[in-house]
Amino acid sequence: MTEKYDKDEARGFGISNAAQRLRNYGWIARRSIKTLSGWFLRIGDFEHKYALSYHLYDNSEHVTWIRNRLGEMRGGNPNANIQPRLRELCDIVMLAPADTDFFAGYYGVLQAEVIKSIKADLKEFDRSANANEIRLLRRVLKDLEDQQAWFLSLGLDVENNEWAKEIKALIESMGGLHGELPHGEPYTITNYQPFVRPERIHFDSRITVGPLCSYEEREKMDAGQATIEQFKVFFNEFYAAALLASILYDAADSDYPWEMSADFSRHFWDEARHSEFGCIRLRELGCEPDRVNPVLFDESQGLPLLHRIAYLTRGLEAYFMPRKGKRVKDYEKVGDIRSQLFADQDWSDEINHVRYGSRWTDFLLDDDHRDLDDIVEEVKAHLSTVRGKPVSTIDAPF
């Protein structure tokens, strides 16, 4: 006997319609990698930077999940058939004039619309025919709702924010994210300035720029003071996160494999977390984070993408690696299990980062007349110019 459907019951989406919905969500998530990496550099509040790093990695995982599902679907090309107005929307949302405008437009309007749209789709999906899409989008929705909860905690007035009003009008004019709702009046945002990726990482007045203790100085200190100084260096991992933000931002408009952005999104999140390790432990030890030394990021600017990747993953991280295991064992010896926890996770993460660097420097050097040694020498020549003195090794002052 043929089952009868209630007129209000979901009818489900065929492959073509379901795939297009996933493409739209995947496109928004992928373009957010550029948006969030750019604003990570630009906003001043370092705790907001941490939030953006978590959100960027959430969205990177969403892209991977969606691409994997599209790869299983007939005609599931992840880059096909993205409507031009959706592309325009994703690019314009990052052009907000100030931090609060960005938060209001990106989270308060665009992300809120994605959440609303996913919920509407979940109601329409057939629980059996669209089981794959339901399972995937429920996972995405949970992450986005967590991000939205963070945004709402900021207490910003979205309704009266002029930039948010413009983003909302643009979405209405295109008939929603899928272009299926009644279209509003044609709308174009013209009152904005191009986003220029900062070549210095911005901080608010809580953070000053200055030197940190060298490794040699820390080795001579008593355990308690050395731990404080070491976690100041952890907090300073902002320089590495910023370097990766510059890589993600600059790679976003190039035809690199998605897997490259996925790996460096993870690497970026890890380095932001390592800075967060420093923030957490310093506060536990009675110190408020108040200083960074972003010299390694500053000196990297002006290097091409390949060279920045090689500088960080094949140069700086190789330089720091011998300290990692020793630090974990030193904390174990003095019974500082809390510090050991963070140092142990850092050590494990860094091994992956070298692996990412090897994979993508090899990829970018494919069919190039140069090899890795040539690139490293070109990095040293750049550093010699920046510093005004010969540089023979890649190292760090802390």
C-alpha positions in Angstrom: 0.0 0.0 0.0 1.4 3.4 -1.0 2.0 5.7 2.0 0.0 8.9 2.0 1.6 12.1 3.0 -0.1 14.8 5.0 -0.1 18.1 3.0 2.0 19.8 5.7 4.6 17.0 5.9 8.1 17.4 4.5 8.4 16.1 0.9 12.2 16.0 0.9 14.8 17.3 -1.7 16.1 15.4 -4.7 19.9 15.2 -5.3 20.1 18.3 -7.4 18.2 20.5 -4.9 19.9 19.1 -1.9 23.4 19.4 -3.5 22.7 23.1 -4.3 21.8 23.8 -0.7 25.0 22.2 0.5 27.0 24.2 -2.1 25.5 27.4 -0.8 26.4 26.6 2.8 29.8 25.4 1.8 30.5 28.5 -0.2 29.6 30.7 2.8 31.8 28.7 5.1 34.7 28.7 2.7 34.7 32.4 2.1 34.5 32.9 5.9 38.1 31.6 6.1 39.3 34.7 4.3 36.9 36.9 6.2 37.8 35.6 9.7 41.6 35.5 9.0 41.6 39.1 7.9 39.6 40.3 10.9 41.7 38.2 13.2 44.6 40.5 12.3 42.5 43.6 12.4 40.5 43.5 15.6 42.2 44.6 18.8 40.6 42.5 21.6 42.9 39.4 21.9 40.1 37.3 23.5 37.9 38.1 20.4 40.8 36.9 18.3 40.7 33.6 20.1 36.9 33.3 19.4 37.5 34.0 15.7 40.2 31.3 15.5 37.8 28.7 16.9 35.0 29.8 14.5 37.4 29.7 11.5 38.3 26.2 12.3 34.7 25.2 12.8 33.9 26.6 9.4 36.9 24.9 7.8 35.6 21.5 9.1 32.1 22.4 7.7 33.6 22.9 4.3 35.4 19.5 4.4 32.2 17.7 5.6 30.2 19.4 2.9 32.7 18.7 0.1 32.9 15.0 1.2 29.1 14.7 1.0 29.0 16.5 -2.4 31.6 14.1 -3.6 29.2 11.2 -3.0 26.3 12.9 -4.8 25.6 12.7 -8.5 26.6 16.1 -10.0 28.1 17.2 -6.7 30.8 19.6 -7.9 31.3 21.8 -4.8 32.1 24.9 -6.8 29.3 24.8 -9.4 26.3 27.0 -9.6 26.9 29.5 -6.9 24.7 32.4 -7.6 26.6 35.7 -8.2 24.7 37.6 -5.6 25.7 35.0 -2.9 29.4 35.4 -4.0 29.0 39.1 -3.7 27.4 38.9 -0.3 30.2 36.7 1.1 32.8 39.2 -0.2 31.1 42.3 1.0 30.3 41.2 4.5 34.0 41.5 5.4 34.2 45.2 4.3 32.6 46.5 7.5 34.1 49.9 8.7 34.8 48.9 12.3 34.9 45.9 14.6 31.4 46.2 16.0 30.0 46.7 12.5 31.8 43.5 11.4 30.4 41.5 14.3 26.9 42.8 13.7 27.0 42.2 9.9 28.8 38.8 9.9 27.3 37.2 13.0 24.2 39.2 13.6 22.9 39.1 10.1 24.7 36.6 7.8 25.3 33.9 10.3 21.9 34.3 11.8 20.4 33.9 8.3 22.5 30.7 7.7 21.1 29.3 10.9 17.5 30.2 10.0 18.0 28.7 6.5 19.5 25.4 7.8 16.6 25.1 10.3 14.1 25.6 7.5 15.8 23.0 5.3 15.9 20.5 8.1 12.1 20.8 8.4 11.8 20.1 4.7 14.2 17.2 4.3 12.9 13.7 4.2 14.2 11.8 7.3 15.2 8.8 5.2 15.9 10.1 1.7 17.8 13.1 3.0 19.4 11.3 6.0 22.9 12.2 4.9 22.1 15.9 4.6 20.2 15.9 7.9 23.1 14.3 9.8 25.6 16.7 8.3 23.6 19.9 8.7 22.7 19.1 12.3 26.4 19.0 13.1 27.0 22.3 11.3 24.0 23.9 13.0 25.3 23.0 16.5 28.7 24.7 15.8 27.0 27.8 14.3 24.6 28.1 17.3 27.6 28.0 19.6 29.2 30.7 17.6 26.0 32.7 17.7 25.8 32.3 21.5 29.3 33.9 21.7 28.2 36.8 19.5 25.0 37.4 21.5 27.2 37.6 24.7 28.7 40.7 23.3 25.4 42.5 23.6 25.6 44.5 20.4 22.6 46.3 19.0 22.2 44.7 15.6 18.8 46.2 14.8 20.2 49.8 14.8 23.6 49.1 13.3 23.8 50.7 9.8 26.2 48.1 8.3 24.0 45.3 9.6 21.0 46.9 7.9 22.8 47.0 4.6 23.8 43.3 4.8 20.2 42.4 5.7 18.8 44.5 2.7 21.3 42.7 0.4 20.1 39.3 1.5 16.5 40.3 1.1 17.1 41.6 -2.4 18.6 38.3 -3.5 15.7 36.2 -2.2 17.5 34.7 0.8 20.6 32.5 0.7 19.1 30.0 -1.7 17.5 32.7 -3.9 14.1 31.1 -3.4 12.2 33.7 -1.3 10.4 36.7 -2.8 13.1 39.1 -3.9 13.1 42.5 -2.3 14.0 45.7 -4.1 17.3 45.6 -6.0 20.0 46.6 -3.5 23.7 47.3 -3.9 26.0 48.4 -1.1 28.3 51.1 -2.4 29.4 52.9 0.8 32.4 50.8 1.8 36.2 50.8 1.6 38.2 47.8 0.3 39.6 45.6 3.0 43.3 45.8 3.1 45.0 42.9 5.0 46.9 44.4 7.9 50.7 43.8 7.8 50.8 44.2 11.5 48.6 42.4 14.0 46.5 44.8 15.9 45.9 44.8 19.7 44.0 47.0 22.1 45.5 49.1 24.9 45.9 46.1 27.2 48.8 44.8 25.1 52.1 46.5 24.5 54.8 45.5 22.1 58.2 44.8 23.6 60.9 42.2 24.1 60.5 38.8 25.9 63.1 36.9 27.9 65.4 34.8 25.8 65.5 31.1 26.1 69.0 31.3 27.7 67.7 33.8 30.3 64.8 31.5 31.2 67.1 28.5 31.6 69.0 30.4 34.4 65.8 31.3 36.4 64.2 29.4 39.3 61.3 27.2 38.2 58.5 29.5 39.2 59.8 32.6 37.4 60.9 30.5 34.4 57.3 29.1 34.1 55.8 32.6 34.1 58.3 33.8 31.4 57.7 30.6 29.4 53.9 31.1 29.3 54.5 34.7 28.2 56.2 33.1 25.2 53.2 30.9 24.8 50.9 34.0 24.8 53.2 35.4 22.1 52.2 32.6 19.7 50.0 35.3 18.3 52.8 36.0 15.9 52.5 32.4 14.5 48.7 32.6 14.3 49.0 36.0 12.5 51.5 34.5 10.0 49.1 31.7 9.3 46.2 34.2 9.0 48.1 36.0 6.3 48.7 32.7 4.5 45.0 31.8 4.7 43.9 35.3 3.6 46.3 35.4 0.6 45.5 31.9 -0.5 41.8 32.3 -0.5 41.5 33.8 -4.0 44.0 31.4 -5.6 43.3 28.0 -7.2 45.0 25.9 -4.5 43.5 22.6 -3.4 41.0 22.9 -0.6 43.1 20.5 1.5 45.8 23.2 1.7 43.4 25.7 3.3 42.1 22.9 5.6 45.5 22.0 6.9 46.5 25.6 7.5 43.1 26.4 9.1 44.0 23.7 11.6 47.5 25.0 12.0 46.2 28.5 12.5 43.7 27.4 15.2 46.4 25.4 17.0 48.7 28.5 17.2 45.9 30.6 18.5 45.2 27.9 21.1 48.8 27.9 22.1 48.6 31.6 22.7 45.4 30.9 24.7 47.4 28.3 26.8 49.7 31.3 27.7 46.7 33.4 28.7 45.1 30.7 30.8 48.2 29.7 32.6 49.5 33.2 33.3 46.2 34.1 34.9 46.3 31.0 37.0 49.8 32.1 38.1 48.5 35.6 39.0 49.7 37.4 35.9 47.7 39.3 33.3 48.9 38.9 29.7 50.2 42.4 28.7 53.0 42.0 26.1 53.7 40.6 22.7 56.8 40.6 20.5 55.4 40.1 17.0 58.8 40.6 15.3 58.8 37.3 13.5 55.4 38.1 11.9 56.5 41.6 11.1 59.6 40.3 9.4 57.6 37.8 7.3 55.5 40.4 5.6 56.7 41.0 2.1 57.6 37.3 1.6 55.6 35.4 -1.0 53.2 32.7 0.2 55.5 29.8 -0.4 58.3 31.5 1.5 56.1 32.4 4.5 55.0 28.7 4.7 58.6 27.5 4.5 59.8 30.2 7.0 57.3 29.1 9.6 57.1 25.4 9.2 60.5 24.4 7.9 62.5 27.2 9.6 61.0 28.5 12.9 59.2 25.4 14.0 62.3 23.3 13.3 64.3 25.8 15.4 61.9 25.6 18.3 61.3 21.8 18.2 64.3 20.6 20.3 62.9 22.5 23.3 59.5 20.9 23.2 60.2 17.4 24.7 62.7 18.8 27.3 60.1 21.3 28.5 57.5 18.6 29.0 60.0 16.5 31.0 61.1 19.5 33.1 57.6 20.3 34.2 57.1 16.6 35.1 60.2 16.7 37.2 59.0 19.6 39.4 55.5 18.2 39.6 53.9 21.1 37.6 51.3 18.9 36.0 49.2 21.9 34.8 52.0 23.4 32.8 53.0 20.0 31.6 49.5 19.5 30.1 49.8 22.6 27.9 53.4 21.9 26.9 52.6 18.3 26.0 49.7 19.4 23.7 51.9 22.0 22.1 54.6 19.5 21.4 52.2 17.1 19.7 50.6 19.9 17.6 53.9 21.2 16.4 54.8 17.7 15.0 51.7 18.0 12.8 52.7 21.5 11.7 56.0 20.4 10.3 54.1 17.7 8.4 51.8 20.3 6.9 54.7 22.4 5.9 56.5 19.5 4.2 53.3 18.5 2.3 52.6 22.0 1.0 56.1 23.3 0.3 56.6 20.1 -1.7 53.4 20.8 -3.6 54.2 24.4 -4.3 57.7 23.5 -5.4 56.5 20.9 -7.9 57.8 21.7 -11.4 59.8 24.6 -9.9 63.5 25.0 -10.8 64.2 25.7 -7.1 64.2 23.3 -4.1 63.5 23.9 -0.4 67.1 24.9 0.3 66.8 27.6 -2.3 63.6 29.0 -0.7 65.2 29.0 2.7 68.2 31.0 1.4 65.8 33.4 -0.2 64.1 33.8 3.2 67.4 34.5 4.8 68.2 37.1 2.2 64.9 38.8 2.9 65.6 38.8 6.6 69.0 40.2 6.0 67.4 43.1 4.2 64.8 43.7 6.8 67.3 43.5 9.7 70.0 45.4 8.0 72.6 42.8 8.7 73.5 39.3 7.4 71.3 36.4 8.5 72.8 33.0 8.3 70.3 31.0 10.4 66.6 31.1 11.0 66.1 31.7 14.7 64.1 33.7 17.3 64.9 36.1 20.1 62.8 34.4 22.7 
